């Protein structure tokens, strides 16, 4: 995605959240949602970014909502990719249990193992590669409650992108909430949750349309 967008003339920043991916060696039980929000807030502040398209995928919806609470004036467009959009005082666990009671287990260990690749409905060709890249998720990122004033609603352009394969009810609820709202663009791609892998060109068209 980054290479394709850069080739089209866009500046792209894709910071890795603390304790994940190539920063998984930093995993510890102190990492929470606030840590990850700060990762992105500081990326924007220290690199003097402004009028950005802020994109969050899945859990990343929690993060970009928190970022919008602090830096709404720097965000031109916010895009939720099959992502969480919490209400005030909700954690990931709260959102899941509110829509699908009992789906989220009680979380007690410092980190949660990633779901099996089959859960993501990624295409067969890329399945093994995706499986080699997933890492454990710090529990506190899933249980910390986010204070939401509604700042994200002041972002000029707002989009939600859902999927057709294996879409979770808590994501579908967001799409349904804004499907008829003229302030939102709601899209659907015929793929699983990892749309940036399965449908990169279609997703790029949506992102460019959100600018």
N, C-alpha and C positions, 0 to 999 in steps of 0.2 A: 504494500500500500504506500509506504513512504517513498520508495523509489519511483513508483508510477506518478504520485502526486508531484514529486520534485521535478520529474521530467516534463510535467505540464506547467511548470513555472511557479508552483506553490512552495512556501517555506513550511517545513514539517518538523515538529518536535514530538518525540515519542518517549518521554521519560519513563523509566522503570520504577515502580513503587518499592519502597524499602522492604526488604525481606523476600522479594519475589524475583523470579528470573535470574538474571546475572547478578542480582543483589541478594540472592537467597542465602548467601553466607552470613548475612546480617540478621537473619531471622532470630527473633527473641520474643519473650512473652510480654514485652513492653510496647510492642508495635500495635497501634490501634487505628481506627478510622481517622482520628485527628492527625496521626503521623502521615498518612497517605494524602490527606488534604493539604498538609503543609508541604509535602513533596511537590505538588503541582502549583500551589500558591507561590512558592519560592522560585520554581522554574519560570513562572510568568514575571515575577517581580525582578529577579536578578538578571533576566535576559531582556528586560524592558519591552515585553510583548504587549501589544495593544490591539483592540478590534479583532480578536482571534475567533476562530471557530473551535469551540471546546467540545471534544468528543469523548464519551465514556461508554465502555462496553460492559454489559453484565453488572458485576459488582461495581465497576467504574462509574455507574450512575450515581451511587452514593457519594463518590469522591467529587464528581463534577458539580453535584448539587451543593456540597459543602464549599467548594471553590467559589461558586456563584454567590454564596452568602457573603463572601469577603471581597470579591473583585468584580462585581456585576458590571461596573462601568467599563471594564476592559474587554468584555465579551460581546462580540457582535452576533454570534450564533451559537446555540448550544444543541448538541445532538446526542440523543440517547439511543445506543445500539442494543436492542433487546436487553434493556437495562433497568435496574432498580431506580425508582423515583419515590423517595420516602416522604411521608408526612412528618410534621413536627414531632420530635421525640421518638421517632422510630429507628430501630436498627434493622439490619438485613433479616435477622431472626424474626423481628416483629412483623415486617412486611410479609415474609413467607407465611408465617402462622396466621396472619389476618386473612389471607386469601386461600391458603391451603393448610388448614389446621393439621398438625401432626407430621407434616412433611419434613420440617427441620428438626433434627435430633437435638438433644441437650448437648451443649458444647462445653467441655471441661478441660481438654488438653490444650497445651500452648499453641498447637497448630492443627489444622484440619487437612487431611489428605485430599488431593484433587480428585474430582469425579473421574470415572473411567471415560476414555475417549468416546466410547459408544454413546454415552449420555449426551455428547455434544452434537451428534449426528453429522460429523464432518465427513467430507467425501473420502472414499476408500483410498485413493491415491496418496492423500496427505495425512491419513490417519496415524501412521506410525511416527511421522515427523512431529505431529502435534503432541502425541503421547510422550515424546522425548523432551518436550519443552515445558510441560506443566510442572508447577511446584506447589508445595503446601501453602495454605493460607493461614496467617495468624488469627487465632480465635477472636481476639479483641476487636479486629476489624469487622467482625460479623455481629458482635454483641453491643458495641458502643452505640448509643442513641444519638441521633443528629438533631441539632436545633435548626429548624427551617422556618424562616420568616416569610418565605415566598419570594425572595429576591430573584430566583431563577425565572420567575414569570415576567420580570422586567427586562430580560434579555430580548432584544428586538426580534430575533428569529429563533424559533424553537421547533425541533423535529424529534420524532420517534420512529425508529425502524424496527419492525417486528419480523418474524420468520414464520415459515409454514411447517417446518419439521421439528417436532419436539418442543414447541414453544411452551414455556412454563406459565401457569395461570397468573402469577404475580406480574409477569411482563405483559401478558395479554390484557390485564386489567388497566395498565397504563395506556395502551393503544386504544382501548375502548373509551377511556376517560376523555381523550383528546381527539377522537376520530372526527367529531363534528364541530370542533372548536376552530374558528377561522384564524386564530392566532398561532395554530400549530399546523405543521405538515406531518402527516402520518403515512408511512410507507410500509410495504411488506415485500420481503424477498423470499423466493422459493428455495430455501436451504435451511440448514441447522443454525445453531447459535453462533458459530464462527464464520459469520458472513464475510469478514475481510479475507478469509481464506477461500471460501467456496464461491463467492460472487464479488470479487474485487472491483471489476469494471463497473458493475451496476451500483455498487456502494460509492465508488468515486463520483459517479454521475449525481447521486443523491447529495453527497457532501458539497459538490460544486454548486448544486442547486440551492443549497442552504446559505450560500454566501450573500 
